[in-house]
Amino acid sequence: MKASKEAEDDLEDEMLDADSGSGELDEGDARDDPPFLRPRGVTDRDWRVHEVLDEMLRELDKKFRAIWA
């Protein structure tokens, strides 16, 4: 529970730091994001789910942009 709470607190801090207040993404932002670092307290299984979903979203974004470009 302690590790989970620390990871949640770290994530909230990162989100506050990353929020620029504009609410809009530049076109290059979605594709050039640095990799999300694994927070403390995340199990291997949960992290693998995150990696799979992240890859799927990147592939979907790539195909979506190809369709509408």
C-alpha positions in Angstrom: 0.0 0.0 0.0 2.9 2.4 0.8 4.6 1.9 -2.5 1.3 2.3 -4.3 0.6 5.6 -2.5 4.1 6.9 -3.3 3.7 6.0 -7.0 0.3 7.8 -7.0 1.9 10.9 -5.3 4.8 10.9 -7.8 2.3 10.7 -10.7 0.3 13.6 -9.4 3.5 15.7 -9.1 4.5 14.8 -12.6 1.1 15.7 -14.0 1.2 19.1 -12.2 4.7 19.8 -13.5 3.8 18.8 -17.1 0.6 20.9 -17.3 1.3 24.0 -19.3 -2.3 25.2 -19.1 -2.8 25.5 -22.8 -4.9 22.3 -23.1 -3.7 21.8 -26.7 -1.0 19.6 -28.1 1.4 20.6 -30.8 1.4 18.2 -33.8 4.8 16.8 -32.8 4.0 16.3 -29.2 2.0 13.1 -29.4 4.6 11.3 -31.5 7.8 12.6 -29.9 7.0 12.1 -26.2 9.8 10.6 -24.2 9.1 7.2 -22.9 7.0 7.1 -19.7 9.2 5.9 -16.8 7.9 3.1 -14.7 6.7 4.4 -11.3 7.7 2.8 -8.1 5.3 0.1 -6.9 4.0 -1.0 -10.3 4.1 -4.8 -10.8 5.7 -6.4 -13.8 2.4 -7.6 -15.0 0.8 -4.1 -14.8 3.7 -2.5 -16.5 3.5 -5.0 -19.4 -0.2 -4.0 -19.8 0.8 -0.4 -20.0 3.5 -1.1 -22.6 1.1 -3.1 -24.8 -1.6 -0.4 -24.6 1.0 2.4 -25.3 2.2 0.5 -28.4 -1.4 0.0 -29.6 -2.2 3.7 -29.2 0.9 4.8 -31.0 0.1 2.4 -33.9 -3.5 3.7 -34.0 -2.3 7.3 -34.0 0.1 6.5 -36.9 -2.7 4.9 -39.0 -5.2 7.6 -38.1 -2.8 10.3 -39.3 -2.1 8.4 -42.5 -5.8 8.2 -43.2 -6.5 11.9 -42.7 -3.3 13.3 -44.1 
